[in-house]
Amino acid sequence: MIVQACINGARAADFHLALPLDPDAMARDGAASVAAGAAELHVHARGADRQESLATEAMDWTMTALRRACPGTLIGVSTGAWIEKDDRRTIAAIAGWHELPDYASVNLSEAAAPEVMEALHDRGVGIEAGLASIGDALRLASLDHGRRVLRVLIEISEQTLEEAFAFADGIEKLLQREGIHRSILLHGENATVWPFVERAAARKFSTRVGLEDGKELPDGTVADGNAALVKTAVRIYRRA
């Protein structure tokens, strides 16, 4: 089990004053998150304009800064289709990376997910398979039964807790039924962040927290930044 820090995501600058949107800020924030107890980092690389990018320059700049600040820490990135807004450009970007992440998340809901997974596999980059629905889980089962993925992300966007838990349980049961035995990282977002941290800890799954998923602490106050969110999640795991 690990706590992963997802430090920026697709959030806009006005989401939080401490949101890291350039490589130097990501490096500082990543190091602080690791010091707070994060075992791994998940980042959305940003270009010189501070917008999400998979381009070689943005990825190399981001990865170099993070490797220097967080030696020995596994670092993952997003490959969300909205970043490059063109599947061919996404795949070409992956082929052009010089400074490789340890793994990358792929949303199984996206049309080009199999091709993106193949491109990552060709580069020797691990794959986090992002599942937000039963349909996503079925698709993963059809793709070599998920044997080539590093882990499965069960990531639920529904904000009604009962509904969110039902979606997560359905995905988990389908993975078991299909014989997909990969480590699971379970997380929510916004209103469901902390209930899912508690649920993941109780079930011995990994989880993630950070400004990508939400900015509030369990008591509803706004966290100072990613390190405070990580520290709180680690505390929950230690008492589970």
C-alpha positions as CSV (number, residue, x, y, z in Angstrom):
1,M,0.0,0.0,0.0
2,I,1.2,3.5,-0.8
3,V,0.0,7.1,-0.6
4,Q,0.7,8.8,-3.9
5,A,0.7,12.6,-4.2
6,C,-1.2,14.0,-7.2
7,I,0.2,17.5,-7.0
8,N,-1.5,19.5,-9.8
9,G,-3.6,17.7,-12.3
10,A,-5.6,19.8,-14.8
11,R,-6.4,22.4,-12.2
12,A,-6.3,26.1,-13.1
13,A,-4.0,28.6,-11.3
14,D,-6.9,30.1,-9.3
15,F,-7.8,26.7,-7.7
16,H,-5.2,27.1,-4.9
17,L,-2.4,29.6,-4.3
18,A,0.1,26.7,-3.8
19,L,-0.8,24.8,-7.0
20,P,2.6,24.0,-8.7
21,L,2.4,24.9,-12.4
22,D,6.0,24.9,-13.5
23,P,8.8,22.4,-13.1
24,D,10.6,24.2,-10.3
25,A,7.4,24.5,-8.3
26,M,6.6,20.9,-9.0
27,A,10.1,19.9,-7.8
28,R,9.7,21.8,-4.6
29,D,6.2,20.5,-4.0
30,G,7.1,17.0,-4.9
31,A,10.0,17.0,-2.4
32,A,7.7,18.4,0.3
33,S,5.1,15.7,-0.4
34,V,7.7,13.0,-0.2
35,A,9.0,14.4,3.1
36,A,5.3,14.3,4.3
37,G,5.1,10.6,3.5
38,A,4.2,10.2,-0.2
39,A,5.8,7.1,-1.7
40,E,5.2,8.2,-5.3
41,L,4.3,11.3,-7.3
42,H,1.7,11.8,-10.1
43,V,2.1,15.0,-12.1
44,H,0.7,16.7,-15.1
45,A,3.7,18.2,-17.0
46,R,3.3,21.9,-18.0
47,G,5.0,23.9,-20.7
48,A,6.5,27.3,-20.5
49,D,2.9,28.8,-20.7
50,R,2.0,26.7,-17.6
51,Q,-0.5,24.7,-19.6
52,E,-0.6,20.9,-19.6
53,S,1.6,19.4,-22.2
54,L,3.1,16.1,-23.3
55,A,5.6,17.7,-25.6
56,T,9.2,16.6,-25.3
57,E,10.5,19.9,-23.9
58,A,7.8,20.1,-21.3
59,M,8.2,16.5,-20.2
60,D,12.0,16.6,-20.1
61,W,12.0,19.9,-18.2
62,T,9.5,18.5,-15.7
63,M,11.1,15.1,-15.2
64,T,14.6,16.5,-14.9
65,A,13.5,18.9,-12.1
66,L,11.6,16.2,-10.2
67,R,14.4,13.6,-10.5
68,R,16.9,16.1,-9.1
69,A,14.6,17.1,-6.2
70,C,13.2,13.6,-5.4
71,P,15.9,11.0,-6.1
72,G,14.7,7.4,-5.9
73,T,11.0,8.4,-6.0
74,L,8.8,6.8,-8.6
75,I,7.1,9.5,-10.7
76,G,4.1,9.1,-13.0
77,V,2.4,11.4,-15.5
78,S,-1.0,11.8,-17.1
79,T,-1.7,11.0,-20.7
80,G,-5.2,12.4,-20.8
81,A,-6.6,12.9,-24.3
82,W,-7.5,16.5,-23.4
83,I,-3.8,17.5,-23.0
84,E,-2.7,17.3,-26.6
85,K,-6.3,17.2,-28.0
86,D,-5.2,14.8,-30.8
87,D,-4.5,11.1,-30.3
88,R,-1.8,11.0,-33.0
89,R,0.0,13.9,-31.3
90,T,-0.2,12.1,-27.9
91,I,1.4,9.0,-29.3
92,A,4.0,11.0,-31.2
93,A,4.8,12.9,-28.0
94,I,5.4,9.7,-26.0
95,A,7.7,8.4,-28.7
96,G,9.7,11.6,-28.4
97,W,10.3,11.8,-24.7
98,H,13.9,11.8,-23.6
99,E,13.5,11.9,-19.8
100,L,11.0,9.1,-19.2
101,P,8.6,8.8,-16.2
102,D,8.4,5.6,-14.4
103,Y,4.8,5.1,-15.3
104,A,1.9,6.9,-16.9
105,S,-1.8,6.8,-16.3
106,V,-4.1,5.9,-19.2
107,N,-7.9,6.5,-19.0
108,L,-9.6,3.4,-20.4
109,S,-12.6,5.6,-21.3
110,E,-10.6,7.3,-24.0
111,A,-10.8,6.1,-27.6
112,A,-7.1,5.7,-28.2
113,A,-6.3,4.0,-24.8
114,P,-5.0,0.8,-26.4
115,E,-2.7,2.7,-28.7
116,V,-1.4,4.9,-25.9
117,M,-0.8,1.8,-23.8
118,E,1.2,0.2,-26.6
119,A,3.2,3.4,-27.1
120,L,4.1,3.5,-23.4
121,H,4.9,-0.2,-23.4
122,D,7.3,0.3,-26.4
123,R,9.1,3.0,-24.4
124,G,9.4,0.8,-21.3
125,V,7.1,3.1,-19.3
126,G,4.8,1.4,-16.8
127,I,1.0,1.8,-17.1
128,E,-1.6,2.8,-14.6
129,A,-5.0,1.7,-16.0
130,G,-7.5,4.3,-15.0
131,L,-11.0,2.9,-14.5
132,A,-14.0,5.1,-13.8
133,S,-16.8,2.8,-14.8
134,I,-17.7,-0.9,-15.4
135,G,-17.3,-0.3,-19.1
136,D,-13.7,0.8,-18.5
137,A,-13.0,-2.4,-16.5
138,L,-14.5,-4.6,-19.2
139,R,-12.3,-2.9,-21.7
140,L,-9.2,-3.6,-19.6
141,A,-10.3,-7.2,-19.3
142,S,-10.4,-7.4,-23.1
143,L,-6.9,-6.0,-23.5
144,D,-4.7,-8.9,-22.5
145,H,-6.6,-9.1,-19.1
146,G,-4.6,-6.3,-17.8
147,R,-1.4,-8.4,-17.6
148,R,0.8,-5.6,-18.9
149,V,-0.3,-2.9,-16.5
150,L,1.6,-1.8,-13.3
151,R,-1.6,-1.1,-11.3
152,V,-5.2,-0.4,-11.6
153,L,-6.6,3.0,-10.6
154,I,-10.2,2.9,-9.5
155,E,-11.0,6.6,-9.8
156,I,-14.6,7.7,-9.1
157,S,-15.9,11.1,-10.0
158,E,-19.5,10.7,-8.7
159,Q,-20.0,13.1,-5.8
160,T,-22.8,11.3,-4.0
161,L,-21.0,9.0,-1.6
162,E,-23.4,6.0,-1.8
163,E,-23.3,6.1,-5.6
164,A,-19.5,6.6,-5.7
165,F,-19.0,3.6,-3.4
166,A,-21.4,1.5,-5.5
167,F,-19.4,2.3,-8.7
168,A,-16.1,1.4,-7.0
169,D,-17.5,-1.9,-5.6
170,G,-18.8,-2.8,-9.0
171,I,-15.4,-2.2,-10.7
172,E,-13.6,-4.2,-7.9
173,K,-16.0,-7.2,-8.3
174,L,-15.6,-7.2,-12.0
175,L,-11.8,-7.2,-11.8
176,Q,-12.0,-10.2,-9.4
177,R,-14.4,-12.0,-11.7
178,E,-12.2,-11.5,-14.7
179,G,-9.1,-12.6,-12.8
180,I,-7.3,-9.3,-13.1
181,H,-4.9,-9.4,-10.1
182,R,-3.1,-6.1,-10.1
183,S,-2.5,-3.8,-7.2
184,I,-5.3,-1.3,-6.8
185,L,-5.1,2.5,-6.1
186,L,-8.5,3.7,-5.0
187,H,-9.3,7.4,-4.9
188,G,-12.1,9.9,-5.1
189,E,-12.2,13.6,-5.8
190,N,-13.5,16.8,-4.2
191,A,-16.3,15.8,-1.8
192,T,-15.3,12.1,-1.8
193,V,-11.5,12.4,-1.3
194,W,-11.4,11.5,2.4
195,P,-14.1,8.8,2.4
196,F,-12.2,7.0,-0.3
197,V,-8.9,7.4,1.6
198,E,-10.5,5.8,4.6
199,R,-12.0,3.0,2.4
200,A,-8.7,2.4,0.6
201,A,-6.9,2.1,3.9
202,A,-9.5,-0.3,5.4
203,R,-9.3,-2.5,2.3
204,K,-5.5,-2.4,2.1
205,F,-5.4,-0.6,-1.2
206,S,-3.2,2.3,-2.2
207,T,-4.7,5.7,-2.5
208,R,-3.7,9.2,-3.6
209,V,-4.3,12.7,-2.4
210,G,-3.2,16.1,-3.6
211,L,-4.5,19.3,-5.3
212,E,-5.4,17.4,-8.4
213,D,-8.2,15.7,-6.5
214,G,-9.2,18.3,-3.9
215,K,-7.9,21.0,-1.6
216,E,-9.9,20.4,1.6
217,L,-8.8,18.5,4.7
218,P,-11.3,16.1,6.4
219,D,-12.6,18.9,8.6
220,G,-13.5,21.0,5.6
221,T,-10.7,23.6,6.0
222,V,-8.5,24.4,3.0
223,A,-5.1,22.7,3.2
224,D,-2.0,24.8,2.9
225,G,-0.9,22.6,0.1
226,N,-0.1,19.1,-1.1
227,A,2.2,18.2,1.8
228,A,-0.6,18.8,4.4
229,L,-3.0,16.6,2.4
230,V,-0.4,13.9,2.2
231,K,0.4,14.1,5.9
232,T,-3.2,13.7,6.7
233,A,-3.6,10.6,4.4
234,V,-0.5,9.0,5.9
235,R,-1.9,9.5,9.4
236,I,-5.1,7.7,8.4
237,Y,-3.1,4.8,7.0
238,R,-1.0,4.5,10.1
239,R,-4.1,4.0,12.3
240,A,-5.9,1.7,9.9
